[in-house]
Amino acid sequence: MIYTCKDCSYRGKTSGQDGSCLACGSFNLVRQPGAQETPRPGKLRLGLLISLWVYLIALIIWKLNH
């Protein structure tokens, strides 16, 4: 079950104890019983992200040395 707040667009598995939004405190939550969570990023995407960070750091170090 996913809770979505209409005021602040919060999405999560839980709501407050009194049915309020955990992010903004409003009572404008909508329950979506069959909704699936978004899938986690794949390993290829994570590898690309790490390699781009390594490339950026290497360029910064090279620029500082020259």
MOPAC internal coordinates of N, CA, C and O (Angstrom, degrees):
PM7 1SCF
backbone

  N    0.0000 0     0.00 0     0.00 0    0    0    0
  C    1.4383 1     0.00 0     0.00 0    1    0    0
  C    1.5297 1   108.24 1     0.00 0    2    1    0
  O    1.2310 1   120.61 1   -49.13 1    3    2    1
  N    1.3062 1   116.44 1   130.87 1    3    2    1
  C    1.4553 1   122.91 1  -179.70 1    5    3    2
  C    1.5266 1   108.85 1  -114.96 1    6    5    3
  O    1.2310 1   120.52 1   -45.16 1    7    6    5
  N    1.3176 1   116.60 1   134.84 1    7    6    5
  C    1.4558 1   122.80 1   175.43 1    9    7    6
  C    1.5272 1   108.57 1  -103.31 1   10    9    7
  O    1.2310 1   120.36 1   -48.06 1   11   10    9
  N    1.3229 1   116.91 1   131.94 1   11   10    9
  C    1.4550 1   122.52 1   178.00 1   13   11   10
  C    1.5239 1   108.73 1  -124.97 1   14   13   11
  O    1.2310 1   121.04 1   -50.85 1   15   14   13
  N    1.3374 1   115.62 1   129.15 1   15   14   13
  C    1.4591 1   121.10 1   178.66 1   17   15   14
  C    1.5276 1   109.02 1   -90.14 1   18   17   15
  O    1.2310 1   120.45 1   -49.18 1   19   18   17
  N    1.3146 1   116.75 1   130.82 1   19   18   17
  C    1.4601 1   120.99 1   178.99 1   21   19   18
  C    1.5247 1   112.42 1   -77.02 1   22   21   19
  O    1.2310 1   120.16 1   160.52 1   23   22   21
  N    1.3384 1   117.31 1   -19.48 1   23   22   21
  C    1.4621 1   120.42 1  -177.67 1   25   23   22
  C    1.5279 1   112.46 1   -85.84 1   26   25   23
  O    1.2310 1   120.10 1   133.08 1   27   26   25
  N    1.3435 1   117.42 1   -46.92 1   27   26   25
  C    1.4690 1   119.26 1  -174.44 1   29   27   26
  C    1.5198 1   113.40 1  -116.92 1   30   29   27
  O    1.2310 1   119.02 1  -177.26 1   31   30   29
  N    1.3213 1   119.47 1     2.74 1   31   30   29
  C    1.4691 1   125.40 1   178.85 1   33   31   30
  C    1.5280 1   113.00 1    67.36 1   34   33   31
  O    1.2310 1   120.00 1  -156.21 1   35   34   33
  N    1.3305 1   117.61 1    23.79 1   35   34   33
  C    1.4691 1   121.02 1   175.22 1   37   35   34
  C    1.5141 1   108.85 1   -64.73 1   38   37   35
  O    1.2310 1   120.91 1   -42.68 1   39   38   37
  N    1.3548 1   115.86 1   137.32 1   39   38   37
  C    1.4612 1   121.80 1   173.84 1   41   39   38
  C    1.5055 1   108.00 1  -129.09 1   42   41   39
  O    1.2310 1   120.40 1   -51.79 1   43   42   41
  N    1.3095 1   116.84 1   128.21 1   43   42   41
  C    1.4533 1   119.79 1   179.32 1   45   43   42
  C    1.5099 1   112.00 1  -165.49 1   46   45   43
  O    1.2310 1   121.46 1    -7.65 1   47   46   45
  N    1.3187 1   114.82 1   172.35 1   47   46   45
  C    1.4560 1   121.07 1  -178.14 1   49   47   46
  C    1.5165 1   112.52 1   -84.14 1   50   49   47
  O    1.2310 1   120.16 1   163.49 1   51   50   49
  N    1.3324 1   117.30 1   -16.51 1   51   50   49
  C    1.4547 1   120.12 1  -176.67 1   53   51   50
  C    1.5224 1   110.93 1  -126.36 1   54   53   51
  O    1.2310 1   121.63 1   -20.13 1   55   54   53
  N    1.3045 1   114.48 1   159.87 1   55   54   53
  C    1.4578 1   120.90 1   172.34 1   57   55   54
  C    1.5206 1   107.13 1  -122.19 1   58   57   55
  O    1.2310 1   120.24 1    -3.42 1   59   58   57
  N    1.3033 1   117.15 1   176.58 1   59   58   57
  C    1.4562 1   120.76 1   177.68 1   61   59   58
  C    1.5217 1   111.01 1   -67.48 1   62   61   59
  O    1.2310 1   120.19 1   -11.30 1   63   62   61
  N    1.3149 1   117.24 1   168.70 1   63   62   61
  C    1.4605 1   121.23 1  -178.50 1   65   63   62
  C    1.5200 1   112.11 1   -61.45 1   66   65   63
  O    1.2310 1   120.37 1   147.63 1   67   66   65
  N    1.3126 1   116.91 1   -32.37 1   67   66   65
  C    1.4602 1   120.78 1  -179.55 1   69   67   66
  C    1.5315 1   112.43 1   -98.59 1   70   69   67
  O    1.2310 1   120.24 1  -167.13 1   71   70   69
  N    1.3415 1   117.14 1    12.87 1   71   70   69
  C    1.4552 1   121.15 1   179.72 1   73   71   70
  C    1.5121 1   113.92 1    86.33 1   74   73   71
  O    1.2310 1   120.39 1  -164.86 1   75   74   73
  N    1.3140 1   116.86 1    15.14 1   75   74   73
  C    1.4643 1   120.41 1  -179.30 1   77   75   74
  C    1.5268 1   110.47 1   -91.70 1   78   77   75
  O    1.2310 1   121.35 1   -14.26 1   79   78   77
  N    1.3111 1   115.02 1   165.74 1   79   78   77
  C    1.4635 1   122.38 1   177.74 1   81   79   78
  C    1.5240 1   108.93 1   -73.17 1   82   81   79
  O    1.2310 1   120.18 1   -43.65 1   83   82   81
  N    1.3219 1   117.25 1   136.35 1   83   82   81
  C    1.4592 1   120.59 1   179.77 1   85   83   82
  C    1.5270 1   111.88 1   -73.31 1   86   85   83
  O    1.2310 1   119.92 1   154.30 1   87   86   85
  N    1.3273 1   117.75 1   -25.70 1   87   86   85
  C    1.4632 1   120.77 1  -176.48 1   89   87   86
  C    1.5253 1   112.37 1   -84.77 1   90   89   87
  O    1.2310 1   120.10 1   132.14 1   91   90   89
  N    1.3369 1   117.42 1   -47.86 1   91   90   89
  C    1.4677 1   119.09 1  -173.46 1   93   91   90
  C    1.5218 1   113.74 1  -116.80 1   94   93   91
  O    1.2310 1   119.54 1   167.11 1   95   94   93
  N    1.3350 1   118.48 1   -12.89 1   95   94   93
  C    1.4585 1   121.28 1   176.96 1   97   95   94
  C    1.5162 1   115.39 1    87.10 1   98   97   95
  O    1.2310 1   119.43 1  -179.99 1   99   98   97
  N    1.3226 1   118.69 1     0.01 1   99   98   97
  C    1.4654 1   120.11 1  -179.62 1  101   99   98
  C    1.5308 1   109.83 1   -76.39 1  102  101   99
  O    1.2310 1   121.15 1   -14.88 1  103  102  101
  N    1.3136 1   115.40 1   165.12 1  103  102  101
  C    1.4601 1   121.56 1   179.55 1  105  103  102
  C    1.5233 1   111.39 1  -105.23 1  106  105  103
  O    1.2310 1   120.28 1  -152.53 1  107  106  105
  N    1.3021 1   117.08 1    27.47 1  107  106  105
  C    1.4535 1   123.05 1  -175.94 1  109  107  106
  C    1.5291 1   110.45 1  -103.10 1  110  109  107
  O    1.2310 1   120.24 1  -127.63 1  111  110  109
  N    1.3505 1   117.14 1    52.37 1  111  110  109
  C    1.4562 1   122.49 1  -179.42 1  113  111  110
  C    1.5215 1   110.95 1   -95.05 1  114  113  111
  O    1.2310 1   121.22 1   -32.92 1  115  114  113
  N    1.3177 1   115.26 1   147.08 1  115  114  113
  C    1.4551 1   122.12 1   176.38 1  117  115  114
  C    1.5209 1   107.60 1  -120.97 1  118  117  115
  O    1.2310 1   120.60 1   -50.81 1  119  118  117
  N    1.3309 1   116.46 1   129.19 1  119  118  117
  C    1.4673 1   121.26 1   176.89 1  121  119  118
  C    1.5079 1   109.37 1   -89.21 1  122  121  119
  O    1.2310 1   120.57 1   -47.12 1  123  122  121
  N    1.3192 1   116.51 1   132.88 1  123  122  121
  C    1.4568 1   122.29 1   176.80 1  125  123  122
  C    1.5263 1   107.69 1  -119.89 1  126  125  123
  O    1.2310 1   119.81 1   -82.24 1  127  126  125
  N    1.3308 1   117.98 1    97.76 1  127  126  125
  C    1.4624 1   120.68 1  -170.52 1  129  127  126
  C    1.5256 1   114.74 1   -66.62 1  130  129  127
  O    1.2310 1   118.76 1   142.88 1  131  130  129
  N    1.3043 1   119.98 1   -37.12 1  131  130  129
  C    1.4586 1   120.46 1  -174.69 1  133  131  130
  C    1.5051 1   113.84 1  -102.85 1  134  133  131
  O    1.2310 1   119.66 1  -169.98 1  135  134  133
  N    1.3110 1   118.25 1    10.02 1  135  134  133
  C    1.4593 1   120.63 1  -175.00 1  137  135  134
  C    1.5253 1   110.97 1   -73.40 1  138  137  135
  O    1.2310 1   121.34 1   -40.02 1  139  138  137
  N    1.3101 1   115.05 1   139.98 1  139  138  137
  C    1.4484 1   122.41 1   176.65 1  141  139  138
  C    1.5239 1   109.76 1   -96.72 1  142  141  139
  O    1.2310 1   120.87 1   -31.26 1  143  142  141
  N    1.3121 1   115.95 1   148.74 1  143  142  141
  C    1.4563 1   119.21 1   175.59 1  145  143  142
  C    1.5232 1   108.78 1   -76.32 1  146  145  143
  O    1.2310 1   121.06 1   -21.41 1  147  146  145
  N    1.3206 1   115.57 1   158.59 1  147  146  145
  C    1.4538 1   119.48 1   177.94 1  149  147  146
  C    1.5181 1   108.92 1   -68.78 1  150  149  147
  O    1.2310 1   119.97 1   -39.46 1  151  150  149
  N    1.3218 1   117.66 1   140.54 1  151  150  149
  C    1.4618 1   120.04 1  -178.49 1  153  151  150
  C    1.5285 1   111.62 1   -69.39 1  154  153  151
  O    1.2310 1   121.26 1   -27.49 1  155  154  153
  N    1.3092 1   115.20 1   152.51 1  155  154  153
  C    1.4561 1   120.47 1   178.41 1  157  155  154
  C    1.5263 1   109.66 1   -71.14 1  158  157  155
  O    1.2310 1   120.33 1   -27.55 1  159  158  157
  N    1.3298 1   116.98 1   152.45 1  159  158  157
  C    1.4572 1   119.32 1   178.37 1  161  159  158
  C    1.5302 1   111.14 1   -61.40 1  162  161  159
  O    1.2310 1   121.00 1   -34.77 1  163  162  161
  N    1.3192 1   115.69 1   145.23 1  163  162  161
  C    1.4458 1   120.64 1  -178.31 1  165  163  162
  C    1.5194 1   112.52 1   -73.00 1  166  165  163
  O    1.2310 1   121.26 1   -10.14 1  167  166  165
  N    1.3293 1   115.20 1   169.86 1  167  166  165
  C    1.4612 1   120.61 1  -178.87 1  169  167  166
  C    1.5203 1   111.14 1   -66.91 1  170  169  167
  O    1.2310 1   119.72 1   145.71 1  171  170  169
  N    1.3191 1   118.15 1   -34.29 1  171  170  169
  C    1.4571 1   120.90 1   178.93 1  173  171  170
  C    1.5213 1   110.49 1   -64.40 1  174  173  171
  O    1.2310 1   120.32 1   137.30 1  175  174  173
  N    1.3044 1   117.00 1   -42.70 1  175  174  173
  C    1.4610 1   121.60 1   179.14 1  177  175  174
  C    1.5272 1   111.31 1   -64.77 1  178  177  175
  O    1.2310 1   120.31 1   139.12 1  179  178  177
  N    1.3274 1   117.01 1   -40.88 1  179  178  177
  C    1.4496 1   121.77 1   178.00 1  181  179  178
  C    1.5308 1   110.55 1   -66.01 1  182  181  179
  O    1.2310 1   120.09 1   138.41 1  183  182  181
  N    1.3276 1   117.43 1   -41.59 1  183  182  181
  C    1.4590 1   121.28 1   177.61 1  185  183  182
  C    1.5130 1   111.77 1   -63.00 1  186  185  183
  O    1.2310 1   120.21 1   140.02 1  187  186  185
  N    1.3275 1   117.21 1   -39.98 1  187  186  185
  C    1.4579 1   121.09 1   177.91 1  189  187  186
  C    1.5197 1   110.72 1   -64.98 1  190  189  187
  O    1.2310 1   120.05 1   138.62 1  191  190  189
  N    1.3135 1   117.52 1   -41.38 1  191  190  189
  C    1.4591 1   121.62 1   178.41 1  193  191  190
  C    1.5262 1   111.23 1   -61.35 1  194  193  191
  O    1.2310 1   120.33 1   133.98 1  195  194  193
  N    1.3188 1   116.98 1   -46.02 1  195  194  193
  C    1.4634 1   120.91 1   179.79 1  197  195  194
  C    1.5181 1   111.14 1   -64.63 1  198  197  195
  O    1.2310 1   120.28 1   137.62 1  199  198  197
  N    1.3213 1   117.07 1   -42.38 1  199  198  197
  C    1.4646 1   119.60 1  -179.46 1  201  199  198
  C    1.5289 1   111.69 1   -66.07 1  202  201  199
  O    1.2310 1   119.83 1   144.34 1  203  202  201
  N    1.3145 1   117.93 1   -35.66 1  203  202  201
  C    1.4682 1   119.84 1   177.27 1  205  203  202
  C    1.5235 1   111.38 1   -67.95 1  206  205  203
  O    1.2310 1   119.72 1   142.61 1  207  206  205
  N    1.3301 1   118.13 1   -37.39 1  207  206  205
  C    1.4680 1   120.68 1   176.09 1  209  207  206
  C    1.5267 1   110.81 1   -65.02 1  210  209  207
  O    1.2310 1   120.32 1   138.15 1  211  210  209
  N    1.3312 1   116.98 1   -41.85 1  211  210  209
  C    1.4718 1   120.63 1   177.94 1  213  211  210
  C    1.5140 1   109.83 1   -62.67 1  214  213  211
  O    1.2310 1   119.90 1   137.46 1  215  214  213
  N    1.3157 1   117.80 1   -42.54 1  215  214  213
  C    1.4666 1   121.99 1   178.53 1  217  215  214
  C    1.5245 1   110.92 1   -62.36 1  218  217  215
  O    1.2310 1   120.08 1   137.26 1  219  218  217
  N    1.3323 1   117.46 1   -42.74 1  219  218  217
  C    1.4634 1   121.38 1   178.87 1  221  219  218
  C    1.5273 1   111.26 1   -62.65 1  222  221  219
  O    1.2310 1   120.44 1   135.31 1  223  222  221
  N    1.3239 1   116.77 1   -44.69 1  223  222  221
  C    1.4648 1   120.46 1   179.49 1  225  223  222
  C    1.5216 1   110.40 1   -64.82 1  226  225  223
  O    1.2310 1   120.00 1   140.21 1  227  226  225
  N    1.3386 1   117.60 1   -39.79 1  227  226  225
  C    1.4663 1   120.92 1   177.87 1  229  227  226
  C    1.5213 1   111.01 1   -63.45 1  230  229  227
  O    1.2310 1   119.69 1   139.79 1  231  230  229
  N    1.3186 1   118.20 1   -40.21 1  231  230  229
  C    1.4686 1   120.99 1   177.77 1  233  231  230
  C    1.5226 1   111.71 1   -65.56 1  234  233  231
  O    1.2310 1   120.23 1   140.69 1  235  234  233
  N    1.3211 1   117.16 1   -39.31 1  235  234  233
  C    1.4719 1   120.34 1   178.73 1  237  235  234
  C    1.5243 1   110.12 1   -65.07 1  238  237  235
  O    1.2310 1   119.92 1   135.29 1  239  238  237
  N    1.3258 1   117.76 1   -44.71 1  239  238  237
  C    1.4606 1   121.12 1   178.90 1  241  239  238
  C    1.5237 1   110.14 1   -63.42 1  242  241  239
  O    1.2310 1   119.66 1   136.85 1  243  242  241
  N    1.3222 1   118.25 1   -43.15 1  243  242  241
  C    1.4640 1   121.37 1   179.11 1  245  243  242
  C    1.5256 1   110.70 1   -62.28 1  246  245  243
  O    1.2310 1   120.22 1   138.22 1  247  246  245
  N    1.3153 1   117.19 1   -41.78 1  247  246  245
  C    1.4551 1   121.25 1  -179.68 1  249  247  246
  C    1.5297 1   110.90 1   -66.02 1  250  249  247
  O    1.2310 1   119.98 1   141.55 1  251  250  249
  N    1.3081 1   117.63 1   -38.45 1  251  250  249
  C    1.4641 1   120.33 1   178.77 1  253  251  250
  C    1.5237 1   112.74 1   -68.99 1  254  253  251
  O    1.2310 1   119.70 1   151.95 1  255  254  253
  N    1.3003 1   118.18 1   -28.05 1  255  254  253
  C    1.4681 1   122.72 1  -179.46 1  257  255  254
  C    1.5281 1   113.07 1   -84.32 1  258  257  255
  O    1.2310 1   119.38 1   163.49 1  259  258  257
  N    1.3056 1   118.78 1   -16.51 1  259  258  257
  C    1.4689 1   120.66 1  -178.13 1  261  259  258
  C    1.4925 1   111.20 1  -112.73 1  262  261  259
  O    1.2310 1   120.10 1   180.00 1  263  262  261

